[in-house]
């Protein structure tokens, strides 16, 4: 199983005080978790999916671009002829979101749902008990206790931010802590409950939501999510696990980073042939996701 945390090297371009959107809560029929009234952290892992709503849903045939960090000129490249853009929730300028929407693109917000990042503007809202072990190779990032009421509240606030900034959907990262050395005794049911909670809360705010990696739980989660974002399924021979999304009419967006795919046209052709056969949308990208190069397997 792959656990690339590609968002871990970001640095915020601005700091904002996150606030809960009470109006959205009223419209959704869901009371937001406040500091004085936190929820029971034992979320029901069998909560049914919210599937009806006006949010924008990507199609299996939609092409995508993934750029979470600016290029050397400090820009997000909005010039690709694709239907879906995946950019950073905190760092992407409002002007980029507006530009992409003016072109008719669907705009997805990346954020980490299962780890804390010390460089994020809301980092101080995490309690010490919320944070566990540091991620390998990412000293500024620690696994979160997804059973924590405070963590759930912060994730709601991040979804509020995505809705307020005008994103069409979200890509919550690191939602497989139960299979990693998180420092918490997380179970598969704990992870299912958290992932379903995040998906339903996104839908309550009119946001599309993608399942990031967590391939072992795809069969139990496909009904809750509108698309999948995966890393390195070709490299690790895991692409079969994404078939339930495609069978359900939901796109599977994949990124590959291995140097062989970057440097060898023959190797790229091989995985691109496989991706097209599977009706997946595979890109070969830099690990920093800074648009320094891009190879697309789109038909």
Residue, then its C-alpha position, 0 to 999 in steps of 0.5 A: x500500500x502506498x502512503x505518499x503525503x504529497x501535500x506535506x512540503x507546502x508553505x502557506x501564502x496567507x494565514x486566515x482565521x477559520x470560522x464556522x459557517x452557521x448559515x451553511x449548518x442551518x441549510x444542511x440541517x446539521x449543527x456544527x461542532x463548537x468549542x462548547x458543544x463537541x460531539x460524541x467522538x464515537x461516530x457510527x461507522x454504518x452511517x448511510x451515505x448522502x447521495x442526493x444533492x446539487x454538488x457537481x460530480x465529475x464524469x469518468x471521462x473527465x481529465x484532470x490536472x493536479x498542482x498543489x505548489x506554485x511553479x518557479x514563477x510562483x504561479x498555478x498553471x491554469x492553461x491545461x485543457x482538462x475538466x478538473x483541477x485539484x489545487x491547495x485549499x489554503x494556498x491557491x489564490x482566489x484569482x486562480x479559482x475564479x480563472x478556472x471557473x471562468x473556463x468552466x473547470x471543476x475546482x477541487x481543494x486539497x487538504x490533509x484530513x488525517x494529519x496535522x501540518x505545523x505550517x497551516x494557519x489552523x494548526x494551533x487549534x489541534x490539541x496535543x492529544x489529537x496528534x500522534x506519530x510523525x510521518x516518515x520523511x515529513x517532520x512537520x506532519x503528525x497523524x491525527x486521532x480521527x476519533x477526536x471530537x476536536x479533530x472532527x470540528x476542525x475538519x468541518x471548519x476546513x470544509x466550510x472554508x472550501x465552500x466559502x472560497x467557492x471550491x466545487x469539491x475536496x480531496x481529503x488526504x491521509x485517510x488511511x491512518x489505521x494502516x499506518x504507525x499513527x500512534x493511536x489504536x485506530x481500527x478499520x471501523x474507526x477509519x470507515x466512520x471518519x471517512x464516511x463522516x468527512x464525505x457526508x459533511x462535504x455533501x452537506x455543504x454542496x461539495x463533491x468529495x474524493x477518496x484518497x488512496x485507502x484502497x483496502x476500503x474502496x468497496x465499503x466507501x465507493x457509495x460515499x465518494x464521488x471520485x477517487x484520487x490515487x497515487x502510484x497504483x501502476x507502480x505498485x500493481x494496485x489499479x484493480x482496487x479502483x475498478x469499483x469507482x469506474x464501475x459506479x460511473x465515478x472517475x479514478x484520478x491517478x498520479x505516478x512519480x517513479x523516475x522510470x515513467x518520467x525518463x522512459x517513453x516506453x515505460x510511459x506508453x506501457x502504463x498509459x495503455x493500461x490506464x486507457x484500458x481501465x478507463x482511468x485518468x493517469x498523470x506522470x507528475x513531479x513529486x512536488x506537484x509543482x508543474x515542473x513537468x507533466x505527462x498525461x495518459x488521456x486518450 
